[in-house]
Amino acid sequence: AFEVSFPEGGGTSLRFVVENPHGNVRGRLTLTVLGMAEEERYRTERRVTVPGGKGAFSVTFPFRPRPYVPDRLHYRFEGPGPIQEGVIDLTYRPGIEIGVMHGHFPAGSRATVRIVATTPQGEPLPEAAVRLALLRGGEVMARTQGRTDHWGSVILPLDLGQAEVGEYELDVGVKGEEGGEAHLRFSVPVAPAHRLLLLTDRMAYRLGERPRVQLLALHAGTHAPMAGAVTLSGREPAGGRGWAFSTSIDEGALSFTLPPLRHPGRHVVTARTAGGTTERVFRVFPRRPPTLEITLGKAWYAPGETIDAVLRVSDGGQDASELPFAGEVTWEGRRKIHRLTAFEGVTGPDGRFPLAIETLPLSGSSRSVTLTLRVALLDTLGQLSIASRTIPLSPVPLQVVIAPEGGKLVPNVPNTLGIFTLTPDGMPTAAEVELLRLDGSRFDLESGTTGVVPFEVTPTPFGNFSLRVRARNAWGESPLLSFLVHPQSLHDQMLGKERKRGERLRIALTDPIVAGAIPLHLHATLPGALVFLDLVREGQLITGAALSLSEGEGRFSLRIPQGVTGGCEVHAYARTPEGWIEDRRALFVPGPLPVPVDPEVWPGERDIAGGTDDPIVVFQAAGLSTAPGFPFPRSLAGMLGTPTAEWVGAALRFFLLPPPQVRRFTESRKRGEADRQAVIERRIRADLVRIEAAMGAYYDRHFGKAHRLRRERLARIGGKKDPLSNLVTEGFLRAETLLDPWGNPYELPDLTA
């Protein structure tokens, strides 16, 4: 008998238990480690003494197999008596499992990594020593170390300031407080990743003016100011020449002034670094064109009403009179754009022109239609100015929208549905809400000034139920809306793709526009689950925490470090017997950029021309998106730029979505199992190739090459239908080649077919 152990210092130890009636015997012990493809991976010879009677002897050698890969050890003892040999399973299963949560590794900055150390049963390992190193060609480029906390986790920063672009290896070592050691090594790419923003003092210029431009450059994720080389270039309209120059940026900001503008039209300024690129577009006119403004009498209209609008034209803050204009009103239906009416005119002495647009009644329909009013105007220099305005046309004064929190439903845990009561132009309004379920239960709810009513449901993965909702207020009543509560799409249901049963985890975030701390409400189907929480920005971990959900739910306040602003996400994940489960939610932290903005370029609070979104908010919210069916007229950046409105946070709670997943979770057990599966597949493929080659050689020997393509006629070979035994008997194959890695015969098709 034998015992296999793996000492802490490395290597492999074998203890042979023997029963020897001949007294002490000396001999030669040959140990050969074989892979699954029978390749020799290690070999050693030892002179050993086998004690007489019942006893034992041990042998230790420095080779240690890869974790989870099914290697085999062939032993051969040559002594005075007969040769004794056999095969021992040498699969190494570490007593510590390592999980690494990480994003990208930006050159010139730093990366933050969370390491989770557990036993194979999932119990956390507190006070374990953790070593983290970045290797390139075996040389250590950066390293750090720490100890796990009570939850078996530690967050370590890795300085990449001196790391060059290329492929590296991340080496993680964990040593338990009571013994035991495990390592995890995997390749990671290191590349610069920068966030760039170009600002100009205006969006439109006259000929001869010199635009003031500022470039802001940050490292992605950490938002640390960037320092390094940058290339700036510009493209002028047709007939003009481009320009380009290289310079360096320090502390993440660079301000400069462009030469006098000599060509009218569209100009593009581009900034490019080793880790990113961005551009800024502005227009140049011989003279600043007039400004068009369309004012409606009210926010929305009913079919058949007359739309009363006023067109106002100003030039440099002064009313512009006697300017010709033309316009049209269109609507889109059946994938075509239809013109409702067209008009033209000349502005009056006060620069205004009243418009009265007749609409037709929508008989027998309760659907809303969006009209588009466009007006084009030419000034005295022939410069064209265009303005447009959308006009909701609805036969009902109230609409109801239902959306799940975070844009999705998670089965088996409480979910919150948002029932929105909106005016036809998409603005919230207070109303009484009547909710009916198919079981006959009824709920009378009321939406406040935020126009939203939260309603909690718990869907199941293999069932669904329907809600019917109607809203009323002083303006009227909404149509009856049906909503199917099911945690998967109707398309997947029709295809029969049922969600798998299993544990679930969900984050509830009351308000995604937060500052200071993030109040979280967690739900899990696994009581006592240990949940790790990470605040992540652009794939990089900012801060983290952990908590235990004793009753399957819990509340926690995650602190936001000072200086963190912009679009972020909360990432929660927990380990279950079947693997890791996770959930993500998006949030936005208002605040200034970490680098100062040139007051000559961006003086702070100011109106954006033409209703364009604030470029700084657009820059901060990059990556965030809204769920399908977003019913509000404002853009996402427009809503995030006005967080003082109470209804904005209530609305984005249900529609704000996180960016695509950038972080990934690397586990030692999964990587080991993947290596094991790859080795097994290589062994099976090699066996089948050998069998096929042996078959060909067998038929060539007995029947000649001419018969190889007519094997279907050879129903019997030597009185046996299956020639596999003959392949072994005649020496074409070894007997073990016909057995899979688990010792079972291969289930091969009929070789004569």
N, C-alpha and C positions, 0 to 999 in steps of 0.2 A: 504494500500500500504506500501511498505518498501523500504529502501535504504541500501545497504551493502557497507562498506568501510573498508579499512585496514590501520590503523594508522601507522605512521613511527616507533613508539617505539615497534611495535609488537601487536599481538592480532587481534581481529575482532570487528567491531562496527556495530550495527544494529540500524536504525532509523525507527520506525513505525509511519506512518501517519494514523490517525484515525478520524472517525466521530462518536461521541458519544452523542446522544440526552438525556442521563440520568444523566448528571453531572459527577463529579469525581467518579471513580470506582477503588477500590483496589482489587488486585487479585494476583494469583501466575502464573508466566510465566516460563514454562519449555522449555529449549532449548537443543536439542539433535542433534549432528553432526553424520550423517550416511554416511558410505562409499557406494560404488556402490553394494557391496555384502550385503547391509543392516546391516553390522556390526557397532556397536556403537563405535565411536571414541572419543567423548567428550560429557559430559552432565553437565548441571548446572541448578539451580532453583533460581529465583529472585522474590522478592516481589516488584511489580511495581504499580504505580498509573496511570490510563488512564484518561487524562484530558477530561472534558466535552466539547461538541461542536466539532469544527474542531481544531485539535491540533496534537501534536507529542510527542513522548518520545523515549529516546535512551537507549540502553543496550550495554555495552562493556564487553567482556570476553577475557581471555588471549590466547585462542586457535587460532592458525592460520593454515589453511590447507596447504598442499604441493602445490607448484606452478603447475598450469594447471591440477591438478587431480580433476575430477568432483565430489566433495563431495556435500551433501545436508544437509540442516538444517531443522529439524522438530521443529516447535514451537507449544506450547499448552498453551492456556490462560484459567485459571479456576477462575471465579469470580461469582458475584451474578447471572448473567444471564447464558445462555447456553454456553457450552464449545466451544471455537473457536480454530481451529488448521489448519495447512497447511505446505507446504514444500517450501523452498527457495533454489535456486541454489547458492552454496557457492564456485564456482570455482574462485581461486585466480590467477589473471594474473598480474605479477609484471610490474611496469612502466619502469623498467630498465632491459635490457637483457645483459647477461655477456657471453663473449667468452674467453676461455683460450687456448692459443697455448703452448704446452709443449711437452717435450721429456721424457726420462726416468729420474728417480731420483736416482743418484748414492750416496750410503752411503759413508761417509768420505770426500765428495767433496761438490760441490754446484750445484744447478740447476737454470737455468734462465727461467723465465716464462713471456710471453706477455699476458696482459689482455686488452680486448677491451670491452668498455661499450657503449651501444647504447640504443636508445629508441626502442619500438616495431616497429616503422616505419623505423628504420635503421639510424636515425640521431645520430651523435656522441655526447657524453656527455663530454665536456671539464671541467677541474678543479674538477672532481669527486674524492672523497677520496676513496682509495682502500686499503683494508686490506687483507693480505695473511698469512695464518697460516697452519702449518702441525700438525695434531692431531693424537694421538694414545691413544685409550681408553678414549677419552675426554680430555686428557692432552695435552697442547700445547708444542710441541717439538722444533719448530722453527717458527719465525714470521718475517714479514717485512711489510712495508706500503709505500704508495706514492700517487701521484695525476696524473690523466690522463692529457695528453697534449691537444693541439688544436684539434687533430684528435680523441680524446676519447680513447687513448691507453697509456699504461705505461708498461715498461719492468722492472721487479723486480727480483733481485737475492735472492735465498733462501739457507741459509747456512745449509748443512747437515753433518757438521763435527762431531756432536755428535749423529747423528741418527743411530740406529741399523737396522739390516736387518729385514724386516717384512712388514706387510700391514698397511698403514696409510690412513688418510683422508686429502684431501686438501680442506681447507675452504677459499672461496673467498667472501668478502663482499664489496659492492660498495654503496656509499652514494652520491647522486647527490648534486650539489651546491645549487640548488633551492628546495631541498626536494626530497623525494623518496629514497627507499633503497631496495636492492636486495641481495640475498645470493645464492651461488652455492657451494655445497659440493659433492665430489665424491672420491672414493677410488683410491689410487695409491700405487704401490709396490715400496719399497726402497731396493735396492740391490747394492752391489759394482760392478763397471764396470771398468776394467783396460785394458790398451793397453800395451802389453809387447813385447820387442824386444831383442833377444839374438844375440850378435855379437862375432865372433871369428877372431883372427888375420890372419888366413888362412883357406882355405877350405880343404887342404890335408896336412898330417903330416907324418913324419917317426917314426918308433918305437923308444921309449925312449924320444921323445920330449914332452914338457909340454905346451899345448895350453893355451893361454891367452883369457879369456872370460869376456864379460861385459853384464850385464842385465840392460836394460832401462825400467822403469815402469812409466806410466802416467795414470792419471784419464781420462777415455773416455770422449770425448766432450770438456772439458775444457783444457785438456792436462797439468793440474797442476801436478808437480812431486808428486809421491806417496811415502808414508812412511808407513811401516807396515811389517808384517811377510811374508816370501816367502820360498817356498820349492824348492830346486834344486836337481835333480836326473839325473842319466846317465845310458844308456844301452850300454853294450859292445857286440861285435859279439859273436856268438856261441862259448862256451868254456871260455868266460870271465865272470866276475861277475859285477853286477850293484852296484851303490853307490847312496846315498841320504843323505841330511842333510838339516836342517832348520836354517834360519838366519833371520835377519831383514834388510830392505833396508831403506835408508835415502836419502832425496832429489832426489829420482827417479833414482838413479844410483848405481850399485854395480859391482865391478871388482874383479875377483879372477883368480887363476891359477890352472889348473887341475893337478893331479898326473901324473907321466911319463906314457906314453901309452905303453901297453905291448901286445896288440893283434891287428893284422891287420884286416882291414875290415871297416864296417860302424858303426860309433859311433853316438849316439843321446843324446843330453843334453836337459833336459826339465826344465822349470821354471813354478811354479804354485803359484798363489795367490788366495785370496778369490773371486776375480772378474775376473780372466782370466788365460789363460795358453798359452804357446808357446814353441817351440822347435827349436833346431839348429842341423843340420846334417853335419858331416865332415867324411872324410875317412883317414884311416891310412894304410901306405904301408911299407914293409921292406925297400924299397928304393923308392924315388919319381919316379913315372913312367915317361916315355918320353912324351913329348907334341907333338901332331899331329896338323898340320895346313894345310888346303886345300885352295889353291889360284886358282881362275878361271881366264881365259883369259879375259872374259867380263861378264857383269852382267846377260845377258840372251842370248838365242840362238834360231835360227829358226829351224824348223824341217828339217832334212837332213844335218845340219851342224855338224862338228866335234867339240866336246867339248874338249878344251885344258885346262888341269888343272895340277897343280904341288903339290905334296905331300911333305911337309917338316917336318922332325922329329928332335926334339932337346931334349937334356937332360941336365938340369941345365944350360941352356943358350948356351950349346955347341952342334954342329951338331952331330947326332947319326948315324953312318954308319953300314952297314951290319946287319940290323934288318929286319926280314921277316914280311910281311904284306899281307893281303888279303882284297878284297873289292867287292862291287856290286853296280849296279845302278838299282833302281826300280821305278815304278810309280803305282799309284792307279787308278783303273777304275772299274766300275760296282761292287763296294764294295769288290774288291779283289786287292791284291798287286801282280803286275806282275814284273818279273825280266827281265830287258833289256839286261844286260851283267854282267859278273863276271870277276875278274882279281886277280892276285897275283904277288908278286915280292919281291925284297930286295932293301933297300935303298942304294944309292951310297955313295962314300967317303964324299960328302958334305951334307949328310943327306937328299938328295932330290930324287924324282922319278917323271919323267914326265908321265902324263896320257893323252891318246887320245881315246875318247869315240865316236863311231859312232852312230848317231841317224837316225831314219827312217822318211821319209816325211809323214805328216798327210794329205793325199789326201782328198779333198772335205770337210774339216772342218776348221772353223775359231776359234775353242775353244783352249784355252791354256792348257798345261799339265805341271805339276810340277814333275820333276825327283828328286830323293833322292840319293845322293852319300854317301855311308858309307864305312869307312875304319877301320879295326881292326889290331892291332899290338901287338906282344909279345916281351917283353924285355928279357934280359939274365936270369932274375929271374922268368920268367913265368908270369909277371904281364901284364894284358890286358889293352890296351888303345884303346878307340873308338872315332872317330870323324865323323861327318856327315855334309852335306851341301846340301841345296835345290837348284835346278837349274831350272829356268823357261824356258819352251819350248813353244814358241808362233809363229804362222804363221803371225801375224800382229804386227807391231812395236808400236802400240799405242792402249790404251784402255780407255774407258770412263766409269766413275762411277757417279751416281747421288744419293744424299742423302739429306734428309730434315734436317734443323738445329735442333740439340737436339734429333735427331732420331725419330721425329714424326711430323705430320701435325695437326694444330689446325684450325678448320673451322671458316669462317667468319672474320678472321683477316689476315693481311699480313704475309706470311711465306717466308723464304729464303731457296732456294734450292742451294746446292753446286754441281756444275758440275766439276768433277775432270778429268784432262788429265794426264794419268800415263803411264810410260813405263811398259813392261811386268813384270818387277821385283817389281812393286809397288812403284816406286819413281816418284815424280812429274816432269813434263816437260812442257815447254811452247808450246802452239799450238793454232791454229785458230779453233773456235767452231762455227758450224752452227746449229741453233736451229729452228725447224719448229713446228708450231701448226696446228691442224686440220682445223682451220678457214682460213688457207692460209697465216697467218702472219709469217714473217721470221725475225730472229735476228742474226746478225753477231757479235760474241763476241771473246774475246781473253784472254787466261789465261797467266799469267806472270810466274815468276820463282817459285811461290808457286803452280802452277798447278791447280788452282781452280778459277772458275767464279761464283760469287753469282748471283742468278736470283730470283726475287721476284714473288710470286704467291699468290692468295687469294682463297683457295678452299671453297666450300660450302658443308654442310653436306648431301645434297640430290642430288649431281651431281658430275661429274668428267670430266676431259679432259686429253688428252694425249699429251706428248711432244716427239719429235723425234730429236735426237742429233747425230751429227757426228763431229769428230775432225780431223784436218790435220796439219802436220808439215813437216819438211824436210825429216824425216825418212819414212813417209808414211801416210796412212789414216786408221782411225778406222772403224769398222763396224757400221751400223746404229743402234742406241739404242732407244727403246721406253720406256717411263716412264709414268705410270698412276698416275695422281694427284688426290688422293682421301683420305679424312681424316680417313678412316677406312680400314681394311684389306679386301682382296678379299674374304677370307673365310666368314667374317661377311656379306659381300654383298650378297654372294650366299645363305646364310641362311636368308636373309631378315632382318637382325638386323640393322636397321637404327639408326644413332645417333640422340638423342633428340635435338630439337631446344632449344636454350637458349643462355645466355650470355657466352662469352668466354674471356679468358685472356691469353696473351702470353708474354714471356720474350725473347728478342733478345740479345745475348751476342756475341759481335764481336770477342773477343779472350778469351778463357777460361783459359789461363795461364796469371795470372795477379799479380800485386804487387802494394801496396799503395792504390789504389781505383779501383772499378769495374764500368766501364761505361755500363749502361743499357739502352735499348730502349724498352719501354713497349707499347703493343697494347691491347685495350679492345673494345668490341662491345658496352659497356655501357658508353656513354659520361658522364663526371663528376664523374666517379667511383673513390672512395677512395681506394687506393691500399696500403697495408702494405707490406713492404719488410723486410725480415730477412736473415741475413747471418748465416748459420747453419753448424756446424761440428759435425758429428756423433750424430745427434739428438738434440744437445744442441745449443741454440741461443747464438751467439757471439755478434752481434750488429744488430740494426734494424733502420728503418726509415719509413716514410709514405709520400705519395704525392697524389694529385688529378689530374686525367687525364681529363682535361677540354674538349679536342677535341677527346677523345678516344685514344690518344697516348701521350707519354711524354718521356723525357730523364732525367736520374738521375745518379749521381755518388755516389756509396755507399762506404764509407771509410772502409778500412780493419784495424782493431786495430793492434798496434805493437805487434810482437811476434806470430801472427797467421800464421801458415804455414800448408801445406798439402792439402788434398782433402776436399773441402767444397761444399756447394750448396747454391744457392740463391732461396729463397722461396717467391713468390708473391701471395697474396690472397686478394680478395675483396668481399664485400657483395652485393648481388642482391636481388630483391624481391623473387626469387625462392630459395635462399640459398647462400652459399659461393662458389666461383669459385677460382681456384688456378692453378699455374704452377710452375715448378721447373727446374733449370738448374744447371749442375755441373761445377765446376771450380777447378783449382789447383794453390796454392800459393807456389812458390819455396822458400826455405829457410832452415836454420838448425833446428835441433830439439831443444826444449826448455831446455833440460838438456845437459850438456857437454858430449862429447864422449871421451873415453879414447884414447889418441894418440897412445898408445902401441897396442891397439886393432884395431883401425880404424884411420890411419894417415891422412884421408881426401881424396883429389883427388887421385885416383889410378885406374888402369885398373882392371876390374873384370875378373877373369880367365874364359875362355871358353865362353865369351860373356854373362855371367849370369847378370841379372839385379841387379842394386845397391839395397842392402837390405833396406837401409834407405828410398829410394824412394818408394820401394814396401810397406814398412810400412806406409809411409805418404799417399799413394794413395789407401790404403785398402778401399774397398767399391765401388770405381769408376769402371766403366765398359765401354765397347764400344758397339755401336749399331751393329746389324747384318749386315754382308757384309763389315766389316772393311777390306779395301784392302791393307793395308801397311804391309811390312814384319816385321817391328819392333813391339815389344810388347808395351802395353800401358805404362808400367813402363819405358821401354827403350826410348819412345818418351818424356815422362814427365821429364826424366833425362837429356835431351838435349834441353831445351827450347830456346836456342839461335838460333836454326834453324828457319827461318821465316815461313817455310811451316808447321811446327809442330802445331803452334797455329791455322793456317788457316784450317788444317785438323781436329783437335780435336774440332773445333767449331761445326762441323756437326756430329761427331761420339761419343763425350764424353757424357756418361750417368750418372745421379746421382745414389747414392745407394738407396736401397729400402726404402720406407717411414718409418721413425722411429717416427717422431713427429705426434701428433694428436691434433685435435681441438675439445675441449669440450664446448658445448653451453648449457646455462641454458634452453633456449626454447626447444631445441631438447631433452634434458634429461627429461624436464617436460612432453613433448608430448609422449616420450617413456613410462614414468611412467603412464601417462593417458591411453595409449593404453593397457598397461599390466593390469591395473585395469579393464578396459572395457572387455578385453578378459576373465579375471577371473570371472567377473560377468556373462558373457554369458555362460561360461562353467558350472558355478554353476546352472544357470537357467535350462540349458538343462539336467543336471543330476537330478534335482528335478522333471522336467517334465517326464523323463523316469521312475524314481522311482514311481511317482504317477500313470503313465499308468499301470505299473505292479501291483500295489496294487488295482487299479480299476478293472482290468480283474480278479484278484484273488477273489475279493469280489463277482462279478456277475457271473463268469463262471467257477471258479476253476482253479487250477494250470495246470490241464491236457490240458486246451484249450489255454494256453499261447503261445504255438508254432504253433497254427493254427488260428492266428488272421486274416489271409487273408480271412477266411470264414465269419467272422463277419462283413459283409458289412454295416449292420445297427444296431445301438444300440439305443433302445428306440425311433425309428423313426428318428434318426439323424445320419448322416454319420460321422460327426466330433465330438468326445466325449469331446473336450477340455472344452466346457461349462459345461458338466456334472462333469468333474474333479473339477471345481471350486465350482459348486453347492453342491456337496457331501462332500466338505471340504478337498479334497486331495491336493489342491493348493490354494495359494492366487492369486487374480486376477492380481496383478502387476507382478507376476512371468512370465505371458504369454506375457509381454511387454519387448522389448529390452530397453537398456539404454536411448534411445531417445523417448520412449513412443509409439513405433509402434509395432503391433503384430508380433510375430516371424513367419517367413515363414517356417513352418515345413512340412515335407512330410506327405502323407496320413498315419494316425496312424494305419489303418487297413491293411497296406501292409507289 
